[in-house]
């Protein structure tokens, strides 16, 4: 039963970050009726069917997801794969469930500071080392003595619960200046200026094209410059931000339960 007189639309309008009117955005309702009275709210990184089913089983009837449901960032149409059997089965389950799904991608990134980046800094315990916030990254200055890259990787895996990550660089290189860029911000346009112009030692990002920043790091190493790149994975870098959003929602509207639903790993090493 609904626990208060909030509808999904009222709740989103009041508490969930959204892009300003008239600004191009992928944010918006993806499924269900916005006028549904709420019983509970779950946040997640990606609206996989697994995550949606778990959210519903835990009592949520509104899911706030960072990424879309049908395997494309823009999702200008309900689905570019409308005839696909996986898409059809997922849509059928959603219609039967009555679940409301809202996407908050641009809104949380356009917060100042970026809520998703802040979530990753919080998860790593690095807020106190923050030196500068840039539009697409944050600059962190780790305390002396500078940590070796191989030890930084161990730290990241432990703090974020990652079975693996990918990195380019000399494992013994010392890292003090760190660029933190979540999601798909590991490409050259964001990462290379951090390593070059700002002379940071390492960029930690979600993902990016393999032929851009990794090749830059490879050339830097060839020239004797000890630069490094660490790729956490898109989900691993942004899930802490959606966890942070859930905590914020629970604090701002305590009468509606709100919680985070973690995703399951979609890729394995063989």
GIJOHU-V650727 format. One record per residue. N is the residue number from 1. SS is DSSP state (h for helix, s for strand, l for the rest). D_LAST is the distance of its C-alpha to the last C-alpha in whole Angstrom. Layout:
BEGIN
n = {N	N}
ss = {SS	SS}
d_last = {D_LAST	D_LAST}
END
This chain:
BEGIN
n = {1	2	3	4	5	6	7	8	9	10	11	12	13	14	15	16	17	18	19	20	21	22	23	24	25	26	27	28	29	30	31	32	33	34	35	36	37	38	39	40	41	42	43	44	45	46	47	48	49	50	51	52	53	54	55	56	57	58	59	60	61	62	63	64	65	66	67	68	69	70	71	72	73	74	75	76	77	78	79	80	81	82	83	84	85	86	87	88	89	90	91	92	93	94	95	96	97	98	99	100	101	102	103	104	105	106	107	108	109	110	111	112	113	114	115	116	117	118	119	120	121	122	123	124	125	126	127	128	129	130	131	132	133	134	135	136	137	138	139	140	141	142	143	144	145	146	147	148	149	150	151	152	153	154	155	156	157	158	159	160	161	162	163	164	165	166	167	168	169	170	171	172	173	174	175	176	177	178	179	180	181	182	183	184	185	186	187	188	189	190	191	192	193	194	195	196	197	198	199	200	201	202	203	204	205	206	207	208	209	210	211	212	213	214	215	216	217	218	219	220	221	222	223	224	225	226	227	228	229	230	231	232	233	234	235	236	237	238	239	240	241	242	243	244	245	246	247	248	249	250	251	252	253	254	255	256	257	258	259	260	261	262	263	264	265	266	267	268	269	270}
ss = {l	l	l	l	l	l	s	h	h	h	h	h	h	h	h	l	l	l	l	l	l	l	l	l	l	l	l	s	s	s	s	l	l	l	l	l	s	l	l	l	s	s	s	s	l	l	l	l	h	h	h	h	h	h	h	h	h	l	l	l	l	s	s	s	s	l	l	l	l	l	l	l	l	l	l	l	l	l	l	l	l	l	l	l	h	h	h	h	h	h	h	h	h	h	h	h	h	l	l	s	s	s	s	l	l	h	h	h	h	h	l	l	l	l	h	h	h	h	h	h	h	h	h	h	l	l	h	h	h	s	s	s	s	l	l	l	l	s	s	s	s	l	l	l	l	l	s	s	h	h	h	h	h	h	h	h	h	h	h	h	l	l	l	l	l	s	s	s	l	l	l	l	l	s	s	l	s	s	s	s	s	l	l	l	l	l	l	h	h	h	h	h	h	h	h	l	l	l	l	l	l	s	s	s	s	l	l	l	l	l	l	l	h	h	h	h	h	h	h	h	h	h	l	l	l	l	l	s	s	s	s	l	l	h	h	h	h	h	h	h	h	h	h	h	h	h	h	h	h	h	h	h	l	l	l	l	l	s	s	s	l	l	l	l	l	l	l	l	l	l}
d_last = {46	46	46	48	50	47	46	42	44	46	44	41	45	46	42	39	39	40	40	44	46	46	43	40	37	35	36	38	38	35	36	39	42	43	46	44	45	43	42	39	36	33	31	27	25	24	26	23	25	23	25	28	28	28	30	33	32	33	36	36	37	36	33	33	29	28	27	28	27	27	24	26	28	31	32	35	35	34	31	31	29	32	32	28	28	25	28	31	29	28	32	34	32	33	37	37	36	38	36	37	34	35	33	34	32	34	37	35	34	37	39	40	38	35	34	30	30	33	30	28	30	31	28	28	32	32	35	38	36	37	39	39	37	37	36	33	32	33	34	34	35	34	36	37	36	33	29	27	24	22	24	24	20	20	23	21	18	21	23	21	19	16	13	12	14	14	17	20	22	24	22	26	28	30	30	33	33	30	30	28	27	26	24	24	26	24	25	28	31	30	28	30	34	32	31	34	37	37	35	33	30	27	26	24	23	21	20	21	21	19	22	25	24	22	24	27	25	24	28	29	28	29	33	32	32	29	28	24	22	20	18	18	17	20	20	19	22	24	24	27	29	29	29	32	34	34	36	38	39	40	42	44	44	44	46	43	40	37	33	29	27	23	20	17	14	13	10	6	4	0}
END
